[in-house]
Amino acid sequence: MASKLALVTGANKGIGYEIARGLAQHDCAVLVAARDRTRGEEAVAALSADGGEFHYVRVDVTDQSSIAEAARWIEERFGRLDILVNNAGITDSPVPVPPSGTDVPAMRAVYETNVFGVVAVTNALLPLLRRSPAGRIVNVSSRLASISAHAAPDSTVPSYLAYGSSKSALNAITVQYGKELRDTPIKVNACEPGYTATDLNGHRGVRTPAQSAKVAIDLALLGEDGPTCGNFDENGPLPW
């Protein structure tokens, strides 16, 4: 088996798929976590064709029973987890919407995946991460999360109230877990992958998933002297 075990949520496509591929190239066995079994197993088959060790595990981040079952399976099969990448995310709209036009039920659905799902998965897998000599948690955030960028008088950041604020909450969650785990070997960071061409935005992004996966991969492989409680893009630390 590879030297490290990683789990990536939403890994059947897009940035998550490329994070899984990249981690395998760095001697990680990767658990490809996805809601849909068929799509997840197809992703494992495609990834495995290029070499590396991949396993499908069903994880619906909005379904506590699926999360608990995944944690039990990892416990029985591997006994520990070294890397968790909370990548799964949804939006309520692929185009900007004024805050006053936000659909509240749709916003709740976004928070179920992007916020509560991250907490549920992290809490379920944290006992396994604590068994790692160098556990790493990476939360995939967004430039739309930056409160300071939105507040600037000359801000050009588009308005996606549900998605953007869910990622702001994710940044806060990152800091809270990092604070709790600061005196352990576990490091917790957020990353901003950039405006990427994925299903989430109708493939309007200007970056490829492979380009955008790199920052998450780097944070997942941080050395002992690496940062925690941080927010990073490919060029370094970002303001919250």
C-alpha positions as CSV (number, residue, x, y, z in Angstrom):
1,M,0.0,0.0,0.0
2,A,1.0,3.6,-0.5
3,S,2.6,5.5,2.4
4,K,-0.4,7.7,3.0
5,L,-4.2,7.4,2.8
6,A,-6.2,10.3,1.6
7,L,-10.0,10.8,1.2
8,V,-11.3,13.4,-1.2
9,T,-15.0,14.3,-1.2
10,G,-16.7,15.0,-4.5
11,A,-13.8,13.3,-6.2
12,N,-15.6,11.8,-9.2
13,K,-15.2,14.9,-11.3
14,G,-13.7,18.4,-11.6
15,I,-11.2,19.7,-9.1
16,G,-11.8,16.8,-6.7
17,Y,-10.9,14.3,-9.5
18,E,-7.6,16.1,-10.2
19,I,-6.8,16.3,-6.5
20,A,-7.2,12.6,-6.2
21,R,-5.0,12.0,-9.3
22,G,-2.3,14.4,-8.0
23,L,-2.2,12.8,-4.5
24,A,-1.8,9.4,-6.0
25,Q,1.3,10.7,-7.8
26,H,2.7,11.5,-4.4
27,D,2.5,8.0,-3.0
28,C,-1.0,8.3,-1.5
29,A,-3.7,5.7,-1.7
30,V,-6.9,7.7,-2.5
31,L,-10.4,7.1,-1.3
32,V,-12.6,8.6,-4.1
33,A,-15.7,9.7,-2.1
34,A,-18.8,10.5,-4.1
35,R,-22.6,10.2,-3.7
36,D,-23.3,8.2,-6.8
37,R,-21.8,4.7,-6.9
38,T,-21.7,4.4,-10.7
39,R,-20.0,7.7,-11.2
40,G,-17.6,7.0,-8.3
41,E,-16.6,3.6,-9.6
42,E,-16.2,5.0,-13.1
43,A,-13.9,7.7,-11.7
44,V,-11.8,5.0,-9.9
45,A,-11.5,3.0,-13.1
46,A,-10.4,6.0,-15.1
47,L,-7.9,7.1,-12.4
48,S,-6.5,3.6,-11.9
49,A,-5.8,3.4,-15.7
50,D,-3.0,5.9,-15.2
51,G,-1.5,4.0,-12.2
52,G,-1.9,4.5,-8.5
53,E,-4.2,3.0,-5.8
54,F,-7.8,4.2,-5.7
55,H,-10.9,2.9,-3.9
56,Y,-14.4,4.1,-4.2
57,V,-16.3,4.9,-0.9
58,R,-19.8,6.2,-0.9
59,V,-20.1,9.5,0.9
60,D,-23.1,11.8,0.7
61,V,-22.0,14.7,2.9
62,T,-25.7,15.5,3.6
63,D,-26.4,12.0,4.8
64,Q,-25.1,11.2,8.3
65,S,-25.6,7.5,7.8
66,S,-23.4,7.3,4.7
67,I,-20.7,9.3,6.5
68,A,-20.8,7.0,9.5
69,E,-20.7,3.9,7.3
70,A,-17.7,5.3,5.4
71,A,-15.9,6.0,8.6
72,R,-16.6,2.4,9.8
73,W,-15.3,1.0,6.5
74,I,-12.1,3.0,6.7
75,E,-11.6,1.9,10.3
76,E,-12.0,-1.7,9.4
77,R,-10.0,-1.7,6.2
78,F,-7.2,0.8,6.9
79,G,-7.3,1.7,10.6
80,R,-6.3,5.4,10.0
81,L,-6.6,8.3,7.6
82,D,-3.8,10.7,6.8
83,I,-5.4,13.3,4.6
84,L,-9.0,14.7,4.3
85,V,-9.8,17.0,1.5
86,N,-13.3,18.5,1.9
87,N,-13.9,19.4,-1.8
88,A,-17.6,18.5,-2.4
89,G,-19.6,21.7,-2.9
90,I,-22.7,23.0,-4.7
91,T,-24.1,26.4,-5.7
92,D,-27.6,27.7,-6.0
93,S,-26.9,29.5,-9.3
94,P,-24.2,29.4,-12.0
95,V,-24.6,33.1,-12.5
96,P,-24.5,36.1,-10.1
97,V,-27.8,36.9,-8.2
98,P,-28.4,40.0,-6.1
99,P,-28.7,39.2,-2.4
100,S,-32.3,40.3,-2.5
101,G,-33.1,37.8,-5.1
102,T,-31.6,34.8,-3.2
103,D,-33.9,31.8,-2.8
104,V,-33.8,30.8,0.8
105,P,-34.6,27.1,0.4
106,A,-31.9,26.9,-2.2
107,M,-29.5,28.6,0.2
108,R,-30.3,26.1,2.9
109,A,-29.4,23.3,0.5
110,V,-26.1,25.0,-0.3
111,Y,-25.3,25.2,3.4
112,E,-26.2,21.6,4.0
113,T,-23.4,20.5,1.6
114,N,-20.8,23.3,1.8
115,V,-21.0,24.0,5.6
116,F,-22.8,21.3,7.6
117,G,-21.5,18.5,5.4
118,V,-17.9,19.6,6.0
119,V,-18.4,19.5,9.8
120,A,-20.2,16.2,9.6
121,V,-17.4,14.5,7.5
122,T,-14.6,16.1,9.5
123,N,-16.1,15.1,12.9
124,A,-16.7,11.5,11.7
125,L,-13.2,11.1,10.3
126,L,-11.2,13.1,12.9
127,P,-10.6,10.0,15.2
128,L,-8.9,8.3,12.2
129,L,-6.9,11.4,11.4
130,R,-5.7,11.6,15.0
131,R,-4.0,8.2,14.4
132,S,-1.9,9.6,11.6
133,P,1.6,10.9,12.4
134,A,0.9,13.9,10.2
135,G,-2.8,14.4,9.6
136,R,-3.9,17.1,7.1
137,I,-7.3,18.6,6.5
138,V,-7.8,20.8,3.5
139,N,-11.0,22.7,2.9
140,V,-11.7,23.9,-0.7
141,S,-12.9,27.4,-0.4
142,S,-13.4,30.2,-3.0
143,R,-12.4,33.8,-3.8
144,L,-16.1,34.6,-3.3
145,A,-15.6,33.9,0.4
146,S,-13.5,37.0,1.1
147,I,-15.4,39.4,3.2
148,S,-12.7,42.1,2.8
149,A,-12.8,41.8,-1.0
150,H,-16.6,42.2,-1.0
151,A,-16.5,45.1,1.4
152,A,-14.0,47.2,-0.7
153,P,-15.6,50.3,-2.2
154,D,-14.2,49.4,-5.6
155,S,-15.1,45.7,-5.3
156,T,-15.8,43.8,-8.5
157,V,-16.4,40.5,-6.8
158,P,-19.7,39.2,-8.1
159,S,-22.6,38.4,-5.8
160,Y,-23.4,34.8,-5.0
161,L,-24.9,35.2,-1.6
162,A,-25.6,31.5,-0.9
163,Y,-22.4,30.1,-2.3
164,G,-20.1,32.9,-1.3
165,S,-21.3,33.1,2.3
166,S,-21.2,29.4,2.7
167,K,-17.5,29.5,1.8
168,S,-17.0,32.4,4.2
169,A,-18.5,30.1,6.9
170,L,-16.1,27.3,5.7
171,N,-13.2,29.6,6.2
172,A,-14.3,30.3,9.8
173,I,-14.8,26.5,10.3
174,T,-11.2,26.0,9.1
175,V,-9.8,28.3,11.7
176,Q,-11.9,26.8,14.5
177,Y,-10.6,23.3,13.7
178,G,-7.1,24.5,13.3
179,K,-7.3,26.2,16.7
180,E,-8.6,23.0,18.4
181,L,-5.9,20.9,16.7
182,R,-3.0,23.3,17.0
183,D,-1.2,21.2,19.6
184,T,-1.5,18.0,17.6
185,P,0.3,16.9,14.4
186,I,-2.9,17.7,12.4
187,K,-2.8,20.8,10.2
188,V,-6.0,22.5,8.9
189,N,-6.0,24.9,6.0
190,A,-8.3,26.4,3.4
191,C,-7.5,26.9,-0.3
192,E,-8.7,29.0,-3.1
193,P,-8.4,27.1,-6.3
194,G,-9.3,29.9,-8.7
195,Y,-12.0,30.4,-11.3
196,T,-12.1,26.9,-12.7
197,A,-14.0,25.5,-15.6
198,T,-16.3,23.0,-13.9
199,D,-20.0,21.9,-13.8
200,L,-20.4,24.3,-10.9
201,N,-20.2,27.4,-13.2
202,G,-21.2,25.9,-16.5
203,H,-17.5,25.5,-17.4
204,R,-17.1,29.3,-17.7
205,G,-13.9,29.3,-15.6
206,V,-10.6,30.2,-17.0
207,R,-8.5,27.6,-15.2
208,T,-8.4,23.8,-15.7
209,P,-9.2,21.5,-12.8
210,A,-5.7,20.2,-12.9
211,Q,-4.3,23.7,-12.5
212,S,-6.6,24.4,-9.6
213,A,-6.0,21.2,-7.8
214,K,-2.4,22.0,-7.2
215,V,-2.9,24.2,-4.2
216,A,-5.0,21.6,-2.4
217,I,-2.4,18.9,-3.1
218,D,0.4,21.1,-1.8
219,L,-1.5,21.8,1.5
220,A,-2.4,18.1,1.8
221,L,1.3,17.2,1.7
222,L,2.6,19.9,4.0
223,G,5.7,19.1,6.0
224,E,5.9,19.3,9.8
225,D,7.0,23.0,9.6
226,G,4.0,23.9,7.4
227,P,1.3,26.4,8.4
228,T,-2.1,25.7,10.0
229,C,-5.2,27.9,10.3
230,G,-4.4,29.5,6.9
231,N,-6.1,30.4,3.7
232,F,-4.0,30.0,0.5
233,D,-4.0,30.2,-3.3
234,E,-1.2,29.1,-5.5
235,N,0.7,32.3,-4.8
236,G,0.6,32.1,-1.0
237,P,-1.5,33.3,2.0
238,L,-4.8,35.2,1.3
239,P,-6.7,37.6,3.5
240,W,-10.0,36.3,4.9
